[in-house]
Each structure stands twice: as C-alpha cells, then as structure tokens.
Amino acid sequence: MRLVQFELSHGERRVGVVEDGLVREVQNAHTVRDLALAAIEAGTTLQQQVNALGLGISHNYAELLAALRILPPLDHPDPAHMLVSGTGLTHLGSASARDKMHQQAGDEAAMTDTMRIFKWGVEGGKPDAGQAGVQPEWFYKGDGSIVVRPGQPFPLPPFAEDAGEEPELSGLYVIGHDSKPYRLGYAVGNEFSDHVMERKNYLYLAHSKLRSCSYGPELRVGELPQHLAGTSRILRDGEVLWQNEFLSGEANMCHSLENLEYHHFKYSQFLRPGDVHIHFFGTATLSFADGIRTRPGDVFEISQVEFGAPLINGIEPAPAAFEPGTVVTL
C-alpha cells in the first residue's frame, strides 16, 4: 500500500491510497499522523486502519502532482515537534571506495575518520537481531520547517556554497503515547546538502546538513525490499545534465535498518509522544562526486519503481534569513 497526503482545491487536507493512476480518499482521514496514532491506539497496523475506514472519492494523481497539491506523506501540525535527521557512511558504495578501505585495513592509524567509520560499519553494522551494533555517523537537519513539498524548489540561502542532491530512502516514524517509535513505512527522499562546505573540513558536516529536504510523494507501508535500484538525475533547461543509478536496501548497506533505528531512538529526547521523525538512511551516489555543480533552475528527479511517482524538486535563490550584527540586546 502507498499513501499520500494532499490538498483539495479549497485547501482542506486528505489522505489517499494510490491505485492505478488515481488517489482514493481514505474516509474521514485528514493526516497520516492522526491515522497512525489511531492505529497505535487500536492495536492495529496502518494498513488495517485504512481498510477499516474504507476508501471513497477518487482523484487524478497526475493532476494533483501538477497542481502541487501533494504534500509530504507525513508531517506534524507543529513543525517544532518534527525532527529531521540522518545517518551517513551506511551504504557499501562504489568499488573504488571499498578498494580504498581494503588497502588501508592493515593500518587504521593512517585512515581518515570517514574511512575508519565506514570500516567499523562493514565490520559491525549488522548485528544479530535484538543486538546493538556499531553506531553510525548521525546528523541533524532541522525541524519540520525545512521540509519542501514534492514539486517545489529547494531554497538556496546566500551563504550556500553548493546545492547538491542526495538520493536516499527515508524512514517515517510517529512516537506513540507509550513513548515507543512506530515506523509507518518508507519514502524516497532528497536529503540535499552543501558538499563544497563539507569537503573544506569534516567538522563542517553539521553546517552542510542544515538545508532543506524533501521526501515522498508516497509513503510505502510495510517492510522494505532487501535490494532497491533507483535513478537519480538532474535536468538543466529540459535536458538531462547528469544521471546515475543509486542502490539501497539492506543488501547494499553496511548497517542494518534495525541498527540505524536503534542508534537514533536510543536517546530519550527522541521519544516524546506524538512527535514525528523523518530519518534519512544515506546514499553512495552523488553528482558532486562526478564534478557536477548545480545552479538555480536545475531540477532533481529521484525515482524508484517500488515507491511510485518520482520525487521532483528544483532550486531557487532565497533571501538571507538573518544578517551579521543584527542580534538585539535586551
């Protein structure tokens, strides 16, 4: 089952199931979060909750996408109660990256921190079920205010040195009233980072991640296939500027999803009832690694057949939110 959130022509929200080019409204459902919380309270799955409510009116999916009426598939009415985060160095990556790791494996002191964490993940990122493995790199992106809906452009702040896509899978979670995380499912995402800033110094990674992101348009309910192969491409003036395959799923990762989830939700401050979490699981495919520099007007398109419609976003300049020397003393 694949779910979307969308707006009617007058702005009222609905939840829908995607079927054969149509979006069928879930009866009496206005947000996926409320739907999930009701399922938790009822002790059912999200799919069972949808089936219990039933489906109603149908809408043309392509028209909803074209009109930018498709919302992110999970959000929170108060953006401050939504945490967007992610993990890096989680995928096996290219053969050259693995070769580099193998060549340095005998002398860990000579490794960069990046290669050291990657090696630890390969060796201990997939523990037995119920066990904690090595912890991954973790980063904070922002709250719900940084999320861009499918079809809309990413704002590029004046201080940005790059506007690079990161095609990833994201896990979508709600914290139940019992303070436990519940995974609703997964969505394709564009984590969108500043790779020029990050490459200057690894300690700038935290700065480089404080950008907008997007995920969806669809929430895939249920378990994730072991192997996923998608396509990431960039369009400039209507022509393909760059295109590459990206792999995901645990068969292509050095960490299990269970391990990544444990090392996020082990922190008690991330278990506040009612909160929403969007967690990006990483990637090994970047246009920046191929020397591509994006610019306003470019369009990102990230697609995986198993997740339905592609995720499309552009780039546009944004004004400065804050200027130097303008902090007010009280």
C-alpha positions in Angstrom: 0.0 0.0 0.0 1.2 3.5 -0.9 -0.3 6.6 0.9 -0.2 10.3 0.1 -1.3 13.4 1.8 -2.9 16.0 -0.4 -5.0 19.2 -0.5 -8.4 19.7 -2.1 -8.9 22.8 -4.3 -10.0 24.8 -1.3 -7.1 23.7 0.8 -8.7 21.1 3.0 -6.4 18.1 3.7 -7.0 14.5 2.8 -5.1 11.1 3.0 -5.3 8.9 -0.1 -4.3 5.5 -1.4 -2.5 5.5 -4.8 -4.0 2.9 -7.2 -3.7 2.8 -11.0 -3.1 6.5 -11.5 -5.8 7.5 -9.0 -5.7 8.7 -5.5 -8.6 7.3 -3.5 -9.5 9.2 -0.3 -9.3 7.4 3.0 -12.7 8.0 4.6 -12.6 10.5 7.5 -8.7 10.8 7.4 -7.1 14.2 7.2 -3.5 13.4 8.1 -1.3 10.3 8.1 -0.1 11.2 11.6 -3.6 11.0 13.0 -4.3 7.8 11.1 -1.1 6.3 12.6 -1.9 7.4 16.1 -5.4 5.9 15.8 -3.9 2.6 14.6 -1.5 2.6 17.6 -4.4 3.1 20.0 -6.4 0.4 18.3 -3.5 -2.0 18.3 -3.7 -2.5 14.5 -1.4 -1.8 11.6 -1.6 1.3 9.5 -2.9 -0.7 6.5 -5.6 -2.3 8.7 -6.6 1.1 9.9 -7.0 2.3 6.3 -9.0 -0.8 5.4 -11.3 -0.3 8.4 -12.1 3.2 7.4 -12.6 2.4 3.7 -11.9 4.3 0.6 -14.1 7.0 -1.1 -13.8 9.6 -3.8 -11.0 9.2 -6.5 -8.7 12.0 -7.8 -6.4 12.1 -10.8 -2.9 11.6 -9.3 -1.1 13.3 -12.2 -3.3 16.4 -11.8 -2.7 16.6 -8.1 1.1 16.4 -8.7 1.0 19.0 -11.4 -1.0 21.4 -9.3 1.5 21.0 -6.4 -1.3 19.7 -4.1 0.6 16.6 -3.0 2.1 17.2 0.5 4.9 15.3 2.2 3.5 11.9 3.1 4.0 12.6 6.9 4.2 15.8 8.8 3.2 17.4 12.1 0.8 20.4 12.6 3.6 22.0 14.8 6.9 21.9 12.8 8.8 22.1 16.1 7.6 18.6 17.0 9.1 17.1 13.9 12.7 16.0 13.8 14.6 15.5 10.5 17.9 13.6 10.9 20.0 11.1 9.1 22.9 8.7 9.1 25.9 8.7 6.7 28.5 6.1 5.6 25.8 3.5 5.7 26.0 2.1 2.1 28.7 -0.1 0.6 29.3 2.5 -2.1 31.5 2.2 -5.2 34.1 -0.4 -5.8 36.8 2.2 -5.5 35.7 3.2 -2.0 35.8 -0.4 -0.9 39.2 -0.9 -2.5 40.5 2.1 -0.7 39.2 0.7 2.6 40.8 -2.7 2.0 44.2 -1.2 1.1 44.2 0.7 4.4 42.7 -2.0 6.5 46.1 -3.0 7.9 46.9 0.4 9.2 43.9 2.0 10.9 46.0 4.9 12.1 46.6 6.0 8.5 42.8 6.1 7.7 40.7 9.2 7.5 37.9 9.5 10.0 35.5 8.8 7.1 37.2 5.6 6.1 37.5 4.5 9.7 33.8 4.9 10.4 33.0 3.1 7.1 35.2 0.2 8.1 33.6 -0.1 11.5 30.2 -0.2 9.8 31.3 -3.0 7.5 32.6 -5.0 10.4 29.9 -4.3 13.0 26.9 -2.6 11.4 24.7 -5.7 11.1 24.5 -7.3 14.5 22.2 -10.2 15.3 18.5 -9.3 15.8 17.9 -7.6 19.1 21.6 -6.6 19.5 23.2 -3.2 19.2 25.9 -2.9 16.5 28.5 -0.2 16.0 26.9 3.3 15.9 26.9 5.2 12.5 27.6 8.8 11.7 24.5 10.8 12.7 23.4 14.3 11.8 20.6 16.7 12.5 19.0 18.5 9.5 16.3 20.5 11.2 12.6 20.5 12.2 9.5 20.4 10.1 10.0 23.9 8.7 12.8 22.7 6.4 10.7 20.2 4.5 9.8 21.1 0.9 6.7 19.5 -0.6 7.2 17.4 -3.7 7.3 19.5 -6.9 8.5 22.7 -5.1 12.1 24.1 -5.3 14.7 24.0 -2.6 15.5 27.4 -1.3 19.2 28.2 -1.7 20.5 30.6 1.0 23.1 33.3 0.1 25.8 31.6 2.3 25.4 28.2 0.5 28.5 27.1 -1.5 26.7 24.1 -3.1 23.2 22.8 -3.8 23.8 19.1 -4.1 21.2 16.3 -4.2 21.4 13.1 -2.1 19.1 10.4 -3.3 18.1 8.3 -0.3 15.5 6.3 1.4 13.9 7.8 4.5 12.1 6.1 7.4 8.9 7.8 8.6 8.0 7.4 12.3 5.5 8.5 14.9 6.1 8.3 18.6 3.2 6.6 20.3 1.6 7.6 23.6 3.6 4.7 25.1 6.8 6.6 24.1 7.8 4.0 21.6 8.7 4.7 18.0 6.4 3.3 15.3 7.7 3.0 11.7 4.9 3.8 9.3 7.0 2.9 6.3 9.5 4.4 3.9 9.7 7.1 1.2 12.2 8.2 -1.4 14.0 11.3 -0.3 16.3 14.1 -1.4 18.4 15.0 1.6 20.0 18.0 -0.2 23.3 19.1 1.3 26.3 21.5 0.8 29.1 19.3 -0.3 31.6 22.1 -1.0 31.3 23.2 2.6 31.6 19.7 3.9 34.7 19.0 1.9 36.5 22.0 3.3 36.7 20.3 6.7 34.8 17.3 8.0 33.9 19.4 11.1 31.8 21.5 8.8 29.5 18.5 8.2 27.0 19.8 10.7 26.7 23.1 8.9 26.5 21.4 5.5 23.4 19.4 6.5 21.4 22.5 7.7 19.5 22.8 4.5 16.0 22.0 3.2 15.0 18.5 2.2 12.1 16.6 0.5 10.6 13.1 0.6 7.8 11.3 -1.0 5.5 11.9 -2.7 4.4 8.5 -1.5 4.7 6.6 1.8 5.3 2.9 1.1 3.7 0.9 4.0 5.3 -2.3 5.3 8.7 -3.9 5.0 11.5 -2.7 2.7 12.9 -5.0 -0.1 16.4 -6.1 0.5 17.6 -4.7 -2.8 16.4 -1.5 -4.4 17.8 0.2 -7.5 16.6 3.6 -8.5 17.6 6.5 -10.7 18.9 10.0 -9.7 19.1 12.6 -12.4 19.5 16.3 -12.9 17.7 18.3 -15.6 19.0 21.6 -16.9 17.0 23.6 -19.4 14.9 20.5 -20.0 17.8 18.3 -20.9 19.5 15.6 -18.8 22.7 17.1 -17.3 23.6 14.0 -15.2 22.1 10.6 -14.4 23.1 7.6 -12.4 21.7 4.5 -10.6 21.5 4.5 -6.9 21.2 1.4 -4.8 19.6 0.9 -1.4 18.0 -1.7 0.8 20.0 -3.7 3.3 21.7 -5.9 0.6 23.5 -2.7 -0.4 24.2 -1.4 3.1 26.8 -2.0 5.7 24.3 -1.3 8.5 21.0 -3.0 9.2 18.0 -0.7 9.3 17.4 -2.0 12.9 20.8 -0.9 13.9 20.3 2.6 12.4 17.0 2.9 14.1 18.4 1.8 17.5 21.2 4.4 17.4 18.7 7.1 16.7 15.9 6.2 19.1 18.2 5.2 22.0 18.1 8.9 23.0 15.3 9.6 25.4 14.7 13.1 24.0 13.6 11.5 20.7 10.8 9.5 22.3 8.3 12.3 23.0 4.7 11.1 22.5 3.1 12.5 19.3 6.3 13.7 17.7 7.2 12.8 14.1 10.6 11.7 12.9 12.0 11.6 9.4 15.3 9.8 9.2 17.4 9.6 6.1 19.4 6.4 5.7 22.3 7.6 3.5 23.5 7.1 -0.1 26.5 6.3 -2.1 25.6 8.2 -5.3 26.2 11.9 -5.7 26.5 14.1 -8.8 29.1 16.2 -6.9 31.4 13.2 -6.9 31.3 13.4 -10.7 32.2 17.1 -10.8 28.7 18.4 -11.3 27.9 21.8 -9.9 24.2 22.6 -9.8 22.6 26.0 -10.1 19.2 27.7 -9.7 16.8 26.4 -12.3 18.1 22.9 -12.3 15.7 20.1 -11.4 16.3 17.0 -9.4 14.4 13.8 -10.2 14.7 10.8 -7.9 12.8 7.6 -8.7 12.4 4.0 -7.6 9.7 1.9 -9.1 8.7 0.4 -5.8 7.9 3.8 -4.4 5.6 5.0 -7.2 5.9 8.5 -8.7 9.3 10.2 -8.7 10.3 12.9 -6.3 10.9 16.1 -8.2 12.3 19.4 -6.8 14.1 22.4 -8.3 16.4 25.0 -6.8 15.7 28.7 -6.4 17.7 31.5 -4.6 16.3 32.5 -1.2 16.9 35.8 0.7 19.0 35.9 3.8 17.0 35.0 6.9 19.5 36.8 9.1 22.3 39.4 8.6 25.5 39.8 10.6 25.4 42.2 13.5 21.6 42.2 13.9 21.3 40.3 17.2 19.3 42.6 19.5 20.5 43.1 23.1 17.7 43.2 25.7 
